[in-house]
Structures are given as C-alpha cells and as structure tokens.
C-alpha cells in the first residue's frame, strides 16, 4: 500500500552526520581514552582478587563481601563518568561482579536470573512491545500528529498560547525520555514557529515536560523499572508490587519533578518573574525580529524524526489518538479508583494509598490492541499495522538493552550485599537531615555527567534506599530520599548536553544543543535548589 510522507523539517545538510545523536555523543577517541575503560576494569578485577573473601554473614542476614561488595557499582560509576557510555559501563560492572563471586560466567550467574525473571518480562513487555509498538502504530495512523494539530488550531492565538500548547503536549505525551521529546517537539514546532516563539523557548518546554512529567504522572514504564531496582532492598518494598505502590505514594515528595513541571507552565504563560539573561534575550529576539535561532548558532534538524508513513487511502481522525490513550489511562486508573470507595467509607487515607495496584501491563497491552484493531477497522492493511508496530519496537531497542543491564546490576548489588556493606560502614556517620539533599546532589552530578537518568537509578537506587531506611525507617523519610533520587537524576538527564533527551528535544525543535543547555540550565537549577531546600526542611522535621 503506498504511503504519503509528511515533512515539517528540511533534510539535514550534507555536512552533518546522518545520526545527530551519534555525532554529538561519539567520535574518534585517542588511545588513552579508548583503552582506559579496560584498564580501569582490569584494576577493579585485580582488587576483587586481592580483597574478596567469603561473605561475612549470609547476605539475607546483613552479610556482604566487604569492600568487594561495592566494586561493581563503583566500577560502573567511575566508568560512566569517564566514558559517558552507559551500556558498556553497566556491562563491565557486571563482569567485575563475576570475579567477586569467583564465577566469571556472568551470563549464568547474573544475567539469566535477572532478565529471565517474571518482573523483567513485564518491564520488557511494557517498554519494548507496548510503548514502542504504540508509538510505531501512531506513525502509520498519524493519530498523535492529528491530535496536536487539531488542538493547536483551537488553542493557539499568539506566542504565549503557543508555548502553553507545547506544555500541554508534553503532558499528554507523558511517557518520558526520547519518545516524549520527539512526539511533542515535532508536533508543536510548526505552530510555535508560526507564532515567533524562539527555538530556545520551545525546546526548554519540550525537554522540561519529558522526563519530569514522566515521574509526576507515571502511567508509563518508569515505576516498573524503578521497582525492579529497589524491590527487596528494604522491608517497605519487599516485592515489585510494593515497590510500585511506594513509587506512587512518593510522588508528592518528588520536588524537582513537580517544580520543573510547574515552572515550565509559568514560563509558558510568561508569569515567571525571572527566566535568565540568555532566555530573555532569545524571547525578545524572536518577538521583535522573527529570528528563531541566535545568529551564528548551529540548529539541529533531522528528516527521520519528522516523517509520517500514512497509507494514502487512510483517513486519520482524533479517535486514532484518543481511543488508545483513553484505554491506557482508563485501565490504569482502575487500580487507583478501586481502593478509593472503601477508603472513603472508612475515612482512612492509608487504606487508599496501601491499596493502589496499577495494572500497567494490562493497560498498555489493551491500548496497543485498541490502536491496532481501530486501524484495521478503518481499512489499514494488517501488514501495515504490524510493520508500524515492529518499527516502533525497533526505535526503543537501545532502551531495552539499558533496562536489562541496569536491572542485572541491581540484582548484582543484592547478591553481593552491597547495601549491607554501605549501611554497616556509613550509617553512623551520615547526617540524616541532609541525606535526601545529598542524594539529590549526587544524582544531579552523576546524571549530568553520563546523560542518563535510568543509568543513574541503576547505580544509586539499590544503595540509597537501604541506607535511608537504616538511618530512619519511617516511610515518610524513606519517601523523601526516594523522591530526591528520582528528581535529582531527572535534573541531570534533562540538563546534560550529552543526554539523548537534550539532543533529541533540540533536534525535534530545531535548536542548537548548547544554546538549549545554556538557556534552560538557570531555570532547572532554580527548581532543583528549591527542591533540595524543601527536602532538607522536611527531613529535619521527620528526624
């Protein structure tokens, strides 16, 4: 069946790399930088041989391998700082773990038990098949683009409403990360360009409503992923389902995520009293001259991210977007609405919070099924539907690889008693009042350096949660620490110039990457500072 291809961007210039992300994040390396990861890993293996002994006690009773317990996580942390490559750093950390337990067959020892588990199967189903597949089907039906254009025509009346429209699209496409930035950026840019909104402005709105909104409205794969990292690390979340429930209960304490979303809304409405010197200059330049990019900048553009492959005889409508999204939200909310009635009757908020059990896999699976059936009913060939689904899955493959390695590293930390060792050696020296803010600062630095919030979670969450619980087992205090890790990593990911979300939001909105980084950084730092301050004050109250 023939296709029509919609394009809202010019093709990339011949002198640009075919893959802008690879062009910015990679490149040839000198011999020292090329071999340094292997040298560092070799040193870690040597240290493992020297210091490793039998566990002090059984791991499930607080035992650990001594300093060797933190070697895999420490190796990964150093490598991601040095190489800025999450995939290889996670894998080499797992390799080091094999030498700690004296079993170099890490596939059998760690990878198969972790990624062969039921919990990871659910993560893979939701993230790779359902989420990726749904986005792929929308590239065939045009549902997401049609919804954005339909909404924009009814909302946008000028620059301010155009930015508000961009914010709303970020909220609607609340899956987080690269998916949100590509969907929101490519759909709103034609509207914001027409209204003289600077590319720096719209890119900030798109980027700041990608990962932050995904942690505030987590009807996506994020709770499942985090649950796989922290389940069993404290009695508060002994199982994956308890960890997912804890995620939802901790949303009000994810201060950076909330502040980032609210500040972006105020920025869109032009109600912020301060927006930074660079951002103000960009706004004035665009309104007065119509120049959407700073003179001398090098904005990104990619034809691949702005193309829809809709069959020529397919009539796109609002239902192509609203039906799958409605099924997703409706099914997910059944796990929230279910415990609401008995909680209201009993007048017990804890009964409501403790009863939340969101059926993520079912919600995403039914949403994809609804999108596929609707496309078939409207006349699309089965082969086109399946090809769209497969293309969407291909687009998130690298995310699935990172997921597998991150969950495996979390399993490694549990197997080696990493958290037990950290708690035993540091608990009595840590100031409980500043611990949540400290977690937030560490995650901000790590994620900014490696450009990945999920990679940061893989290293920090399995260590931070047991430490917070050991210092103060009060669920409120642990939620504070949880929210600090959640938000701090999102800040670093959002602001890092090597982050996929930073690069793709710039690419989708046609902005120079460093112009985007420098204009959004003051606003993001303000939200992070406010979040860290509030976390410290509440931690002092809890202690």
C-alpha positions in Angstrom: 0.0 0.0 0.0 1.5 3.4 -1.0 2.3 6.0 1.6 2.3 9.7 2.0 5.2 11.2 3.9 4.6 14.4 5.8 7.7 16.5 6.5 7.8 19.7 8.5 11.6 20.0 8.6 14.2 20.4 5.9 16.5 17.5 5.4 19.8 17.6 7.2 22.7 19.3 5.5 25.2 17.0 3.7 28.0 18.1 6.0 26.1 16.9 9.1 26.3 13.4 10.5 23.4 11.1 9.5 22.8 10.5 13.2 22.9 13.8 15.1 22.9 12.0 18.4 25.9 9.8 17.4 27.6 12.8 16.0 27.4 14.7 19.3 28.0 11.8 21.7 30.6 9.9 19.9 33.5 10.3 17.6 37.1 9.1 17.4 38.9 8.7 20.7 42.6 8.9 21.5 44.4 5.7 22.5 44.4 6.6 26.2 40.7 7.3 26.3 40.0 4.2 24.2 41.8 1.8 26.4 41.1 3.4 29.8 37.8 1.6 30.4 39.6 -1.8 30.0 42.5 -0.6 32.3 40.1 0.5 34.9 38.1 -2.7 34.7 41.3 -4.7 35.0 42.3 -2.8 38.1 38.9 -3.5 39.6 39.2 -7.2 38.8 42.7 -7.2 40.4 41.3 -5.5 43.5 38.5 -8.1 43.6 41.0 -10.9 43.6 43.0 -9.3 46.4 40.2 -8.3 48.8 37.5 -10.8 48.1 36.8 -13.4 50.8 33.7 -15.4 51.8 30.7 -13.2 52.9 30.9 -12.0 56.5 27.4 -13.4 57.1 24.7 -14.8 54.9 23.6 -12.0 52.6 19.9 -12.1 53.6 21.0 -11.6 57.3 23.1 -8.5 56.6 26.2 -10.2 55.2 28.4 -8.8 52.5 31.8 -9.3 50.7 33.4 -6.4 52.4 34.8 -3.7 50.2 34.4 -6.0 47.2 30.7 -5.7 47.6 30.8 -2.1 46.2 33.3 -2.8 43.4 30.8 -3.5 40.6 28.7 -0.4 41.4 31.9 1.7 42.0 33.4 0.5 38.7 30.2 1.3 36.8 30.1 4.8 38.4 33.7 5.6 37.5 33.3 4.3 34.0 30.1 6.3 33.3 31.8 9.4 34.5 34.9 8.7 32.3 33.4 7.2 29.2 29.8 8.6 29.3 28.7 5.3 27.8 26.0 3.7 30.0 25.8 0.4 28.2 29.5 -0.6 28.3 29.9 0.7 31.9 26.9 -1.3 33.2 28.2 -4.5 31.5 31.8 -4.1 32.7 30.4 -3.6 36.3 28.6 -6.9 35.9 31.9 -8.5 34.7 33.7 -7.3 37.8 30.9 -8.9 39.9 31.7 -12.2 38.4 35.3 -12.0 39.7 34.0 -11.1 43.2 31.9 -14.2 43.5 34.6 -16.3 41.7 32.3 -17.2 38.8 33.3 -15.4 35.5 30.2 -16.9 33.8 28.2 -13.8 34.4 25.6 -14.8 31.9 24.6 -17.8 34.1 25.4 -16.2 37.4 23.7 -12.8 36.9 22.1 -12.0 33.5 19.8 -15.0 33.2 18.4 -14.9 36.8 17.7 -11.2 36.5 16.5 -10.7 32.9 14.9 -14.1 32.9 12.6 -13.2 35.8 8.9 -12.5 35.6 9.3 -8.9 36.8 11.7 -8.1 33.9 9.5 -9.8 31.4 6.7 -7.3 32.4 9.2 -4.4 32.1 10.2 -5.6 28.6 6.6 -6.2 27.6 5.5 -2.7 28.6 8.5 -0.8 27.4 9.6 -2.6 24.2 6.4 -4.1 22.8 3.6 -1.9 24.1 5.1 1.5 24.4 7.4 1.2 21.4 4.7 -0.5 19.4 2.0 2.1 20.2 4.3 4.9 19.0 5.0 2.9 15.9 1.4 2.5 15.1 0.8 6.2 15.5 3.4 6.8 12.8 1.1 4.8 10.4 -2.2 6.3 11.5 -1.0 9.8 12.2 -3.1 9.9 15.3 -0.7 11.8 17.6 0.2 14.5 14.9 -3.5 14.9 14.0 -4.5 15.4 17.7 -1.7 18.0 18.1 -2.7 20.0 15.0 -6.4 19.8 15.9 -5.7 21.0 19.5 -3.3 23.7 18.3 -5.8 25.2 15.9 -8.2 25.7 18.8 -5.8 26.9 21.5 -3.1 28.9 19.8 -3.7 32.6 19.4 -0.2 34.0 19.9 3.3 33.2 21.4 2.0 32.7 24.9 -0.8 30.3 23.9 1.7 28.5 21.6 4.0 27.8 24.5 1.1 26.7 26.6 0.1 24.3 23.7 3.7 22.9 23.8 3.4 22.4 27.6 0.1 20.6 27.2 1.5 18.3 24.5 4.4 17.5 26.9 1.8 16.5 29.5 -0.2 14.4 27.0 2.9 12.6 25.7 3.9 11.7 29.3 5.9 8.6 28.6 9.2 10.3 29.3 12.6 10.5 27.6 13.2 10.4 23.9 9.6 9.3 23.0 8.1 12.4 24.6 10.6 14.8 23.2 10.2 13.5 19.6 6.4 13.4 19.7 5.9 16.7 21.4 8.7 18.6 19.6 7.9 17.6 16.1 4.1 18.2 16.6 4.3 21.7 18.2 7.2 23.2 16.3 5.2 24.2 13.2 2.8 26.0 15.5 5.4 27.8 17.6 7.4 28.8 14.6 4.4 30.5 13.1 3.9 32.4 16.4 7.5 33.6 16.6 8.4 31.5 19.6 12.2 31.2 19.9 13.6 27.7 19.4 15.3 28.0 22.8 11.9 28.6 24.5 10.0 25.7 22.9 12.9 23.3 23.4 13.0 24.1 27.1 9.3 23.5 27.4 9.5 20.2 25.5 12.6 19.0 27.4 11.2 20.0 30.8 8.0 18.2 30.3 9.6 14.9 29.1 11.3 13.1 32.0 10.0 15.4 34.8 6.3 14.8 33.8 7.0 11.1 33.5 7.9 10.9 37.2 4.9 13.0 38.2 2.3 11.2 36.0 3.9 7.8 36.0 1.5 6.0 33.7 4.5 4.6 31.8 7.4 2.2 32.3 9.2 4.2 35.0 7.5 2.6 38.1 8.2 -0.9 36.8 11.8 -0.1 36.1 12.5 1.5 39.4 10.6 -1.3 41.2 13.0 -3.8 39.6 15.9 -1.9 41.1 14.7 -1.5 44.7 12.4 -4.4 45.3 13.7 -6.4 48.3 16.2 -3.7 49.4 14.1 -2.7 52.4 11.1 -4.1 54.2 9.0 -1.2 52.9 9.0 -2.7 49.4 9.8 -6.4 49.7 8.1 -7.2 46.3 7.8 -5.4 43.0 4.2 -4.6 43.5 5.0 -3.0 46.9 7.8 -1.0 45.2 5.4 0.3 42.6 2.9 1.3 45.3 5.7 3.1 47.1 6.6 4.9 43.9 3.1 6.3 43.7 3.0 7.2 47.4 6.2 9.1 47.0 5.1 11.3 44.0 4.2 14.3 46.2 7.8 14.3 47.5 9.4 14.3 44.1 10.0 18.0 44.4 12.2 18.6 41.4 9.8 16.8 39.1 6.8 18.9 40.4 8.7 22.2 40.5 10.1 21.6 37.0 6.6 21.0 35.5 5.0 23.9 37.4 7.9 26.3 36.5 7.6 25.3 32.9 3.9 26.1 33.0 4.5 29.5 34.5 7.2 30.1 31.9 4.8 29.2 29.1 2.3 31.6 30.5 5.1 34.2 30.8 4.3 34.6 34.5 7.8 33.8 35.8 9.4 36.9 37.4 12.9 35.7 36.2 13.9 33.5 33.3 17.6 34.0 32.9 19.5 36.5 30.8 20.0 34.2 27.8 16.4 33.1 27.6 15.1 36.6 27.9 17.3 37.7 25.0 16.1 34.8 22.9 12.5 35.7 23.6 12.9 39.4 22.8 14.9 38.5 19.6 12.2 36.2 18.3 9.3 38.5 19.1 10.9 41.7 17.7 12.8 40.3 14.7 11.3 36.9 14.0 14.7 35.3 14.2 14.1 32.0 15.9 17.7 31.0 16.5 20.7 33.0 17.8 22.8 34.3 14.9 25.8 32.0 14.5 24.2 29.0 16.2 24.0 25.6 14.6 20.5 24.2 15.0 19.9 20.5 14.5 17.4 19.1 12.1 16.5 15.5 11.1 14.2 14.4 8.4 13.8 10.9 10.1 12.1 12.4 13.1 9.5 14.5 11.2 8.2 11.9 8.8 4.9 10.0 9.0 4.2 7.0 6.8 0.5 7.1 6.4 -1.2 5.0 3.7 -2.7 7.2 1.0 -6.2 5.8 1.5 -6.2 6.0 5.3 -8.3 8.8 6.9 -6.7 10.0 10.1 -9.0 11.2 12.9 -9.0 12.2 16.5 -10.1 8.7 17.5 -6.7 7.3 16.3 -5.1 9.0 19.2 -7.8 9.4 21.8 -9.0 5.7 21.8 -5.7 4.1 22.7 -4.8 6.9 25.1 -8.2 6.6 26.8 -7.9 2.8 27.1 -4.4 3.2 28.6 -5.5 5.8 31.2 -8.8 4.2 31.9 -7.5 0.7 32.6 -4.6 2.1 34.7 -6.9 4.2 36.8 -8.9 1.1 37.8 -6.1 0.3 40.2 -6.4 3.7 41.8 -10.2 4.0 41.8 -10.7 0.5 43.2 -9.5 1.2 46.7 -10.9 4.7 46.8 -14.5 3.8 47.7 -13.7 1.6 50.8 -11.1 4.2 51.9 -13.7 7.0 51.7 -16.2 4.9 53.6 -13.6 4.1 56.3 -12.2 7.6 56.3 -8.6 6.2 56.1 -6.2 7.7 53.6 -3.6 5.0 54.4 -6.1 2.3 53.3 -6.4 4.1 49.9 -2.6 4.5 49.4 -1.8 1.0 50.5 -4.5 -0.4 48.2 -3.2 1.2 45.0 -2.3 -1.5 42.5 -2.0 -0.2 38.9 -2.3 -2.8 36.2 0.4 -1.4 33.9 0.9 -4.4 31.6 -2.8 -4.8 31.0 -3.3 -1.1 30.4 -0.5 -0.8 27.8 -1.4 -4.1 26.2 -5.0 -3.2 25.7 -4.0 0.3 24.4 -1.9 -1.3 21.7 -4.6 -3.8 20.9 -7.2 -0.9 20.6 -4.9 1.0 18.3 -4.3 -2.0 16.0 -8.0 -3.0 15.9 -9.1 0.5 15.2 -6.6 0.8 12.3 -7.8 -2.4 10.8 -11.5 -1.4 11.1 -10.7 1.8 9.3 -9.2 -0.1 6.4 -5.5 -0.3 7.0 -3.9 -3.5 5.8 -2.7 -5.9 8.5 0.8 -5.8 7.2 0.9 -2.0 7.6 -0.3 -2.3 11.2 2.3 -4.9 12.0 5.1 -3.0 10.3 4.2 0.1 12.3 4.3 -1.9 15.5 7.7 -3.5 14.6 9.2 -0.2 13.6 8.1 1.3 17.0 9.8 -1.6 18.8 13.0 -1.1 16.9 13.0 2.5 18.0 13.3 1.7 21.7 15.7 -1.3 21.4 18.6 0.5 22.9 16.4 1.5 25.9 15.6 -2.2 26.4 19.3 -3.1 26.4 20.0 -0.5 29.1 17.0 -1.8 31.0 18.3 -5.3 31.0 21.8 -4.3 32.2 20.5 -1.9 34.8 18.2 -4.5 36.3 21.1 -7.0 36.3 23.4 -4.6 38.2 20.6 -4.1 40.7 20.5 -7.9 41.1 24.3 -7.9 41.5 24.1 -5.4 44.3 21.5 -7.6 46.1 23.6 -10.8 45.6 26.8 -9.2 46.9 25.2 -7.4 49.9 26.3 -4.0 48.6 23.6 -2.2 50.5 24.5 -4.2 53.7 28.2 -3.1 53.4 27.3 0.6 52.9 24.8 0.7 55.7 27.2 -1.0 58.1 30.2 1.3 57.3 28.5 4.6 56.9 25.1 4.8 58.7 26.5 6.2 62.0 28.5 8.9 60.2 25.7 10.3 57.9 23.7 13.3 58.9 20.1 12.3 58.4 18.9 15.9 57.9 21.0 16.5 54.8 20.9 12.9 53.4 17.9 13.5 51.0 19.5 16.7 49.6 22.9 14.8 49.4 21.3 12.1 47.4 19.7 14.7 45.1 23.1 16.4 44.6 24.9 13.2 43.9 22.3 12.1 41.3 22.3 15.5 39.6 26.1 15.3 39.2 26.1 11.6 38.0 23.2 12.0 35.6 24.6 15.3 34.2 28.0 13.5 33.6 26.5 10.4 31.9 23.4 11.9 30.3 21.0 9.2 31.7 18.5 9.2 34.5 17.9 5.5 34.2 21.6 4.7 34.2 21.9 6.8 37.4 19.0 5.0 39.0 20.7 1.6 38.3 23.7 2.7 40.3 22.2 4.9 43.1 18.8 3.4 44.0 20.0 0.0 45.2 22.5 1.8 47.5 20.4 4.8 48.6 17.2 3.1 49.7 18.7 0.7 52.3 20.9 3.5 53.7 18.0 5.8 54.1 15.9 3.0 55.8 18.8 2.2 58.1 19.1 5.8 59.2 15.4 6.3 59.7 12.9 3.6 58.8 9.9 6.0 58.8 8.2 5.6 55.5 7.9 9.4 55.1 11.7 9.8 55.5 12.4 7.0 53.0 10.0 8.6 50.6 11.9 11.9 50.9 15.1 10.1 50.0 13.3 8.3 47.2 11.9 11.5 45.7 15.4 13.1 45.9 17.0 10.3 43.9 14.1 10.3 41.4 14.2 14.1 40.8 18.0 14.6 41.0 18.7 12.1 38.2 15.9 13.7 36.1 17.6 17.1 36.5 21.0 15.8 35.4 19.4 13.9 32.4 17.4 17.0 31.4 20.3 19.4 31.5 23.2 17.3 30.3 24.5 18.2 26.8 25.2 14.5 26.1 21.7 13.3 27.1 19.5 11.8 24.5 16.6 13.8 25.7 18.6 17.0 25.5 19.8 16.2 22.0 16.6 14.9 20.6 14.5 17.8 22.0 16.9 20.2 20.4 16.7 18.2 17.2 12.9 17.9 17.1 12.5 21.7 17.9 15.3 22.8 15.6 17.6 24.3 18.3 21.3 24.5 18.8 22.1 22.0 21.5 24.4 24.2 23.6 22.0 27.2 23.3 19.3 24.9 24.7 21.6 23.8 27.5 22.7 27.3 28.5 19.2 28.8 28.4 17.4 26.1 30.3 20.1 25.5 33.0 19.3 28.5 35.2 15.6 27.6 35.3 16.3 24.0 36.0 18.9 24.9 38.8 16.3 27.1 40.4 13.8 24.2 40.5 16.5 21.9 41.8 17.6 24.3 44.5 14.0 24.8 45.7 13.5 21.0 45.8 16.7 20.4 47.7 15.9 23.1 50.3 12.4 21.8 50.8 13.7 18.2 51.2 16.1 19.3 53.8 13.5 21.2 55.8 11.1 18.2 55.7 13.9 15.8 56.6 14.7 17.9 59.7 11.1 17.7 60.6 10.9 13.9 60.1 14.1 13.3 62.1 
